[in-house]
Amino acid sequence: MPSSTRPAVASVLGAAAGLIALLTVLLAAFTWPISELAPRDLPVVVAGPEQAVHAVEQGLAEGGSAEDALALHRVDDRAAAVDAIQDRDAYGAVVTGPNGPSELLIASGASPVVARMLTQQLSAGSPGLTVTDVVPPAEGDPTGSVFGAGALPLALGGIAVGAVTSMLLSRTRDRVACALLVAAGSGLALTGILWGWLDVLGGGYWANAGVVSLGVLAVALPIIGLRHLIGPAGIAVIALLVLLVGNPLSGVTSAPELLPLGWLGQLLPPGAVGSALRSTAYFDGAGVGVPLVVLGAWSLLGLALTLVPRREARTDQPAPATPVAA
């Protein structure tokens, strides 16, 4: 084989191996969390006396539920159970009466998947159990599927804003200014579609728009900051982190408590924006504090990276003189 063709063959084989590895990682990242979907200490309250909690636990054990699937907590009455759900302290509640469980409270607005799961597990041994949806989803999205479908476009939107501004604009401050403008405008426009046109979101328009804008900034600004610090490779670092880790573990289409490493997903922008948007859309802002802190931290981190001095090659130095032959 001629020596000139050897580097070409090596390049082809190396590119093929790299692409195969990338596709393998993509498949694993998006399918593994779903394959492990199961409740993990899912908070549920039981309204009634202490023995009622033990009766529910015994019923779950007899039904084959894992011991750590549900984290049961007792409250005094039905009103306290409703408050726990509306404050996002629980996904559901079992209201007990003199003859055992009498009503199951669910919150499809928190997670349609969890609502169906609780209905199947907790009503299996109680055929006459009344099921009440305390926090239903919006009228335009009765199954919650449209809300879940909007998670990936939000993540991709932040990546697109950070990547495009980094490639088209030469100055870092111009990239930041453009990202701020796009985040504000996209928050108004995207919320107008979901809230006003499709009726997917409840709550107030401005609160939802603020969450969407902050979600875009939480991805775009770190890309711009890392691009400023280490160059074009910074775009790929944040994009892969958001797509391969943040989006599959976000819990937007299910719930963080159903996923392995669901807590990690809540520390990344896709999971945080999903939880924050559920809070403003369905729960009057209850539980929105931690997700907003996460989104704000990512945004501030991106801004901080743009302020780090970057040592660049000097281009204003005169070229060395070429020696002249005697």
NUBA-942105 format. One record per residue (C-alpha): x, y, z; residue in one letter. Coordinates in steps of 0.001 Angstrom, whole numbers, plus 500000, padded with zeros to 6 digits. Example, Ala and Ser with C-alpha at 12.3 -4.5 7.8 and 13.67 -1.06 7.14 Angstrom:
! NUBA-942105
512300495500507800a
513670498940507140s
This chain:
! NUBA-942105
500000500000500000m
501460503427499090p
502473505452502097s
500252508360500996s
497078506288501379t
497834505129504914r
496914508450506606p
493662508552504589a
492699505033505693v
493524505875509306a
491406509038509090s
488435507130507685v
488666504420510337l
489088506989513115g
486093509027511937a
483961505891511652a
484914504709515138a
484173508136516603g
480743508348514963l
479843504817516090i
480801505743519644a
478727508950519445l
475636507113518197l
476060504501520916t
476265507166523600v
473215508956522191l
471150505785522230l
472236504867525751a
471671508391527076a
468082508574525858f
466945504986526425t
468613503962529689w
466689506395531951p
463370505347530394i
464191501658530768s
464735502218534500e
461504504176535016l
460191503323538487a
459143505231541633p
461999506020543999r
460837507469547327d
457921509164545616l
456339511469548232p
452720510562548995v
450669511583552039v
448053509601553917v
445244511492555619a
444107509702558746g
445401508165561958p
448812506561562290e
447455503063561808q
446102504172558433a
449647504712557185v
450597501191558238h
447497499793556535a
448422501512553263v
452012500314553556e
450837496768554147q
448517496967551160g
451345498175548920l
453630495400550138a
450960492781549444e
450497494287545983g
454156493743545161g
455353497354545400s
458978497900546322a
459647498978549876e
461294502264548844d
458924503017545958a
456742505444547918l
457685507721550800a
454482507868552852l
453834510724555290h
450816511201557516r
448649514320557654v
445605514990559781d
442816515340557248d
441876515765553589r
442433519525553625a
446013519032554796a
446508516440552056a
445288518871549402v
447641521536550765d
450583519147550568a
449841518431546915i
449288522067545980q
452511523053547758d
454352520399545715r
455316518461548831d
453549515343547541a
452432513857544247y
449276512339545676g
447359511448548803a
445270508635550217v
442302509776552300v
441211507104554756t
437866506564556388g
436510504241559069p
436661501307556648n
440042502073555090g
441055504147552058p
438099506068550632s
439614508591548197e
442791508972546157l
444005512488545372l
446298512887542365i
447896515821540525a
448170515308536782s
449637518794536505g
452669517620538442a
453133514480536333s
450543512574534304p
452770509495534469v
452856509561538266v
449112510199538433a
448416507091536358r
450944505068538340m
449416506017541683l
445929505310540386t
446941501808539301q
448917500931542424q
446752502435545141l
443350501617543720s
444202498001542883a
443152496715546285g
440289499190546740s
437779498842543879p
435472501511545255g
438194504125545738l
437224507576544468t
439944509280542408v
440089513096542403t
442510515128540304d
443384518047542561v
445700519778540058v
444655518821536525p
446618519905533438p
445444522671531124a
442343522082529021e
444350522116525798g
446670519358527041d
444570516827528999p
447236514101528838t
450208516398529470g
451962515133526342s
452283518550524695v
453967519974527786f
456518517147527691g
457083517626523974a
458110521237524571g
461087520300526755a
463512519375523965l
462798522482521822p
463549524677524833l
466901522951525352a
467705523099521637l
466683526759521581g
469234527674524221g
471920525703522397i
471043527391519103a
471153530873520632v
474548530282522222g
476052528565519180a
474763530975516522v
475734534113518413t
479169532631519112s
479748531933515429m
478234535059513876l
479354537772516294l
483036538439516927s
482848540291520246r
481781538547523438t
479742541494524694r
477772541526521432d
477048537809521867r
475763538384525395v
473596541325524318a
472117539307521450c
471430536345523753a
469598538603526201l
467432540037523441l
466655536639521937v
465848535129525351a
463427537955526153a
461747537765522753g
461580533968522650s
460118533873526144g
457272536114525003l
456781534289521697a
457037530692522922l
454795531362525894t
452333533027523548g
452133529748521610i
451898527413524608l
449787529641526854w
447686531666524452g
447284529565521314w
447563525891522328l
446289526365525921d
448972524020527235v
449996526193530192l
447880527553532982g
448915530275535389g
449972533764534381g
451492534683531042y
454325536821532412w
455444534310535023a
455620531539532410n
457394533821529945a
459985534714532570g
460733531040533202v
461093530299529481v
463432533271528989s
465574532251531939l
465676528687530636g
467063529873527303v
469667532052529024l
470729529211531343a
471947527297528282v
472984530118525940a
475142532131528355l
477316529177529486p
477949528384525817i
478969531978525138i
481110532093528275g
482909528842527567l
483342529838523915r
485021533008525120h
487288531078527474l
488383528010525501i
487215528688521963g
484739526800519720p
485131523620521775a
483105525334524513g
480015525145522311i
480259521363522062a
480894520911525790v
477683522637526912i
475626521267524012a
476578517663524796l
476037518189528529l
472536519521527939v
471546516977525297l
473149513806526648l
472730514377530385v
470335517217531073g
467525516338528691n
467239512553529361p
467394513115533127l
465133516171533173s
462025514249534225g
459815516600532201v
457913513758530552t
457744511698533755s
459083512912537125a
462562513209538700p
461615510614541321e
461004508042538594l
464438508308537008l
467861507054538069p
469958510112538900l
466840512244538665g
468336514603541236w
471200515306538836l
468775516264536103g
467258518899538387q
470660520582538684l
470869521082534913l
468872523613532868p
466364521250531142p
465209519697534407g
465138523010536244a
463133524824533563v
460633521935533399g
460068521978537165s
459870525782537278a
457370525894534416l
455141523298536087r
455182525392539256s
454166528632537539t
451690526967535174a
449804524663537563y
450760525405541188f
450680529224541467d
454461529300541845g
454714526753544657a
458086525014544614g
459570527344542002v
462384528652544225g
465004525915543810v
464588525576540012p
464933529352539606l
468106529313541695v
469532526579539440v
468669528494536261l
470026531719537687g
473249530016538751a
473860528658535237w
473152532067533727s
475479533858536153l
478161531239535562l
478009531962531851g
478296535694532453l
481182535185534862a
483086533166532257l
482819536048529798t
484597538304532301l
487610536023532692v
490568537533530827p
491566535384527891r
495131535385526709r
495116535825522971e
497927535703520470a
499369539118519676r
498862540028516031t
500163543592516113d
503834542704516398q
505942543381513286p
507121540279511449a
510794539407511906p
512990540740509129a
514149538243506556t
517973538040506500p
519444539247503249v
522181537162501700a
525490538897501404a
